Amino acid sequence: MTPWPIASLLPHAGDMILIDEVRSYDADSLCAAAVVRPGPYSLPDGSLPPWLGMELMAQAVGAWAGCQARQAGDPVKLGFLLGTRRYESHADTLPAGARLTIHVCRGLADASGISIFECELHDEVRLLAQARLNVYQPQDPTAFIQEESPE
């Protein structure tokens, strides 16, 4: 578990934070935990749609980056999910109340800020989803998201 609260590791707020804690992390990987609770993306039965597994994975990657920044004494920076080469869901939904474990491991990183993470989402008994996420963390996220004024 990290000494930092999840909200201090991610640029999300309130109900948009889907992971509950970081169980462990190192230079290339992180293990996070989450419980499926009612929120803005819930289905009528309180479960989550299976595609939301990708967001859980992306938040775990963001928490990994936040842990790296905090450990180095740097501010936490905004990052971007560029997409996935593969997202395989092995469940119809993420059931209400399910205790989830999210594992992310950085496989490739380049100097431009692009990284590829191998990710897995488990409940207490099985693999629910897996993906390879492409992410980008620019040196200056503010400049990256600035929109040019139309002329």
C-alpha positions in Angstrom: 0.0 0.0 0.0 1.3 3.5 -0.8 1.6 6.3 1.7 -0.4 8.5 -0.7 -4.2 8.5 -1.1 -5.5 7.5 -4.5 -7.0 11.0 -5.1 -3.5 12.5 -4.9 -2.1 10.1 -7.5 -4.8 10.6 -10.2 -6.2 13.8 -11.9 -9.7 12.4 -11.4 -12.2 13.4 -8.6 -15.1 12.0 -6.7 -17.1 9.2 -8.4 -14.7 9.3 -11.4 -12.0 7.5 -9.3 -12.7 3.8 -9.7 -9.8 2.3 -7.9 -9.7 2.2 -4.1 -6.1 1.5 -3.2 -2.6 0.8 -4.5 -1.5 -2.5 -2.9 2.1 -2.4 -4.3 4.2 -0.8 -7.0 7.7 -0.8 -8.3 9.7 0.8 -11.1 7.7 -1.0 -13.8 4.4 -2.3 -12.3 1.6 -1.7 -9.9 -1.2 -3.8 -8.3 -4.4 -1.9 -7.4 -7.7 -2.9 -5.8 -11.2 -1.8 -6.4 -14.7 -2.8 -5.3 -17.5 -2.4 -7.9 -19.8 0.3 -6.4 -22.8 2.2 -7.8 -21.6 5.2 -9.8 -22.1 7.2 -13.0 -21.3 4.2 -15.2 -23.4 1.6 -13.3 -25.9 -0.6 -15.1 -29.4 -0.9 -13.5 -28.3 -3.9 -11.4 -25.3 -2.0 -10.0 -22.8 -3.9 -12.1 -20.4 -2.2 -14.5 -20.2 -2.7 -18.3 -17.3 -4.9 -19.3 -15.6 -2.1 -21.3 -15.1 -0.2 -18.1 -12.4 -2.7 -17.3 -10.2 -0.6 -19.6 -10.8 2.5 -17.5 -9.9 0.6 -14.4 -6.6 -0.5 -16.1 -6.0 3.1 -17.3 -6.5 4.4 -13.8 -4.0 1.8 -12.4 -1.5 3.0 -15.0 -2.2 6.6 -13.9 -1.7 5.6 -10.3 1.6 4.0 -11.2 2.7 7.2 -12.9 1.5 9.1 -9.8 3.5 6.9 -7.5 6.7 7.3 -9.6 6.2 11.1 -9.5 5.6 11.2 -5.7 8.5 9.0 -5.0 10.8 11.3 -7.0 9.4 14.4 -5.3 7.8 15.6 -8.5 4.3 16.8 -9.1 1.8 14.3 -10.5 1.2 15.0 -14.2 -1.7 14.4 -16.5 -1.4 11.4 -18.8 -3.5 10.2 -21.8 -4.9 6.8 -22.8 -4.1 6.6 -26.5 -5.9 3.3 -27.0 -5.4 -0.4 -26.9 -4.0 -2.9 -29.3 -6.1 -5.5 -27.6 -8.9 -5.6 -25.0 -10.3 -9.0 -24.2 -13.2 -9.2 -21.7 -14.0 -12.6 -20.3 -17.1 -11.4 -18.4 -20.5 -10.0 -19.5 -20.3 -7.4 -16.7 -18.2 -6.5 -13.7 -20.7 -7.6 -10.9 -21.8 -5.2 -8.2 -19.8 -5.7 -5.0 -17.0 -7.6 -6.8 -13.6 -7.2 -5.3 -11.2 -6.5 -8.2 -7.5 -6.7 -8.5 -5.8 -4.7 -11.3 -2.2 -5.6 -12.4 -0.3 -3.3 -14.8 3.2 -3.8 -16.0 5.2 -1.4 -18.3 6.7 -3.3 -21.2 8.0 -0.6 -23.4 8.7 3.1 -22.9 10.3 5.7 -25.1 11.8 9.1 -24.5 8.8 10.9 -26.0 6.5 9.8 -23.1 4.8 6.9 -24.9 4.5 3.6 -22.9 2.9 0.3 -23.4 1.4 -1.5 -20.4 0.3 -5.1 -20.1 -2.8 -5.2 -17.9 -5.0 -7.8 -16.2 -8.2 -7.4 -14.2 -9.2 -10.2 -11.8 -11.9 -10.9 -9.4 -11.4 -13.2 -6.5 -11.5 -16.3 -8.7 -10.9 -15.5 -12.3 -9.4 -13.3 -15.0 -12.1 -10.9 -16.1 -10.2 -8.9 -18.7 -6.8 -8.2 -20.2 -5.4 -5.5 -22.4 -2.3 -3.9 -23.8 -2.7 -0.1 -23.2 -0.9 2.6 -25.1 -0.4 5.7 -23.0 1.2 9.1 -23.3 2.6 11.4 -20.7 4.0 14.5 -22.3 6.6 16.6 -20.5 4.2 19.5 -20.5 0.6 18.3 -20.5 -0.8 21.8 -20.5 0.9 22.7 -23.8 -0.3 19.3 -25.2 -4.0 20.1 -24.5 -3.9 23.8 -25.5 -6.2 24.4 -28.5 -5.2 26.8 -31.1 -7.6 29.7 -31.7 -9.5 29.4 -35.0 -8.7 32.2 -37.3 
